[in-house]
Amino acid sequence: CSKSLEQYCVEGMTTTYNGIERDGKTKTQGGYSDKIVVDENYVLRVPGNLPLDKAAPLLCAGVTLYSPLMHWKAGPGKKVAIIGLGGIGHMGVKLAHALGAEVTVLSHSLKKQEDGKKLGANYFYATSDPKTFEKLKGYFDLIINTVSAELDWNQYLDLLALDGAMVVVGIPENQTPVGSFSLVAGRRSLAGSLIGGIKETQEMLDFCSKNDIASEIELIPIQKVNEAYKRVLNSDVRYRFVIDIKSLEQK
């Protein structure tokens, strides 16, 4: 915590929705709240030019991508690939583009290609096409895997240039086998990243404010949350559902 990396606390972090308080037994109930009491050191300032509904996902998906992009120094001259163009991945495209990096989306199909280009991607490739892995071998400085699907990570490690890194933020259900040769041959790294600390989250909000970046959302009333959940399972959302808390007052 003294290093502003609260999410990596060795005693475990305290989440504000269906988590456990520091007493070890009290549940946190922040998910559908309209008020919350927190320690002053854990308060964030949302810049006035960011709409609250579009800013809400920045506090999760936004900082989840901002943190590895900053840690691995994405910027001008760097080639960044984002695996998956979903709720998390679309923020990676926006942020990497704003940082000045060359951005490529690696998606299962070309279905979202037009969206990817609008969000700031320079290139878009379908990973279902074997030629993609042949063409892009040794190309990227940084790959961020945002999906929880079970992929062959070895294929993607081969896409890294010398000293490149693949960072995992999407967690598959089962363990993924990784061969050592892809890492050793190019002095490559395989790493993970978990959301972001309070300081970094504030930096991300300020960066988004300065660069006019917000999440692509669909605002829904709480009454449609079950329908929205089914749509999420069917990948039928562009790109984040946000619940209008005022709708909780409706019968």
CORMOKA-V60906 format. One record per residue. PSI is psi in degrees with one decimal (* if undefined). Layout:
BEGIN
psi = [PSI;PSI]
END
This chain:
BEGIN
psi = [-32.1;-16.0;12.1;34.4;55.0;-30.1;-14.5;18.8;131.3;-20.5;2.4;142.8;160.9;113.9;158.6;10.3;111.9;33.6;-166.1;131.2;171.6;-14.0;-7.5;2.5;-27.4;128.0;140.6;144.0;55.8;-13.4;-44.2;23.8;154.0;-2.4;151.2;143.7;121.7;162.9;141.4;-24.9;-5.1;23.5;137.0;147.1;119.3;116.2;144.8;-24.5;0.0;117.2;135.6;-38.5;-38.5;-18.8;-26.7;-49.1;-16.6;-29.4;-10.0;-73.4;-38.7;-54.0;-25.2;-32.3;-35.8;-42.5;-53.4;-32.8;-40.1;-42.8;-39.1;15.8;49.9;138.6;-164.9;134.5;-8.9;141.9;114.7;133.5;136.7;119.1;115.6;131.6;70.7;-150.0;-36.3;-47.5;-38.0;-28.9;-34.6;-40.6;-48.5;-46.6;-44.6;-38.8;-44.9;-28.4;-9.8;7.9;158.6;126.0;129.9;135.5;130.8;107.4;158.8;-37.6;178.6;13.3;-34.7;19.1;-44.9;-42.7;-45.2;-43.7;-39.6;-33.4;-14.5;5.0;137.4;-34.2;157.2;124.0;146.9;122.5;-9.2;-12.4;113.9;-26.9;-23.7;-44.8;-26.9;-44.2;-36.9;10.7;127.3;23.1;-37.4;146.0;-32.3;131.1;129.4;119.1;110.4;0.2;155.1;0.0;151.8;102.2;163.0;96.5;-27.7;-37.4;-40.9;-33.2;-32.4;-15.1;-6.9;144.0;179.1;131.5;16.2;163.3;139.0;124.1;128.8;123.7;-16.3;131.6;111.8;158.2;-38.7;159.7;146.4;121.1;136.4;126.4;148.3;-23.5;-40.9;-32.4;-47.8;-41.2;-32.7;19.3;44.0;164.1;143.8;121.2;173.5;165.8;140.5;113.6;-125.7;161.0;176.5;-46.0;-46.6;-34.2;-40.3;-40.4;-40.6;-44.5;-42.8;-38.3;-43.8;-38.8;-45.7;-34.5;11.7;50.8;132.7;167.1;149.0;119.7;166.3;115.3;127.7;152.9;156.9;-26.9;-17.8;15.7;-35.7;-39.3;-41.9;-38.5;-42.6;-38.2;-35.5;-44.0;-28.6;11.5;36.2;62.2;138.1;96.7;-4.6;134.9;137.3;129.0;129.5;107.6;-25.4;-26.4;-14.1;-22.9;-14.6;147.4;*]
END
